[in-house]
Amino acid sequence: MPGEGKARKCIALKMDTEIKYSMVLIEWVDSRQPTKGSQFLEDMEMPSTSKCLSIEWLLDEDAERVVIAVHRNDQDQYDQVMGVMVIPSCSIKKKTPLKAF
């Protein structure tokens, strides 16, 4: 195969634009459906909520919600995001700022 046995070169990407958004680790709880079908109440074990962790770009926040995105890029000096999610503030247990670069 071409290039077999050769070391791969790593290319460092440099963003020329100022980073406007911070990265955060958010610990939060979510609802879940623990069973796929009906069951007798007397046979059911009471479920708990789902504990979630998200490491994402913090796009916006207020008293009611945070808006985060999984991916962010600078395409021709216009920010683009993908995987946007809104988490209600009442579901957030802890928010930790992270260093992006």
Secondary structure, DSSP 4 states (H G I P E B T S, - for coil): -TTTTPPPPP------SPP-SEEEEEEEEE-----SS---GGGPPPP-PEEEEEEEEEEEE-SSEEEEEEEEEEETTEEEEEEEEEEEGGGEEEEEEE---
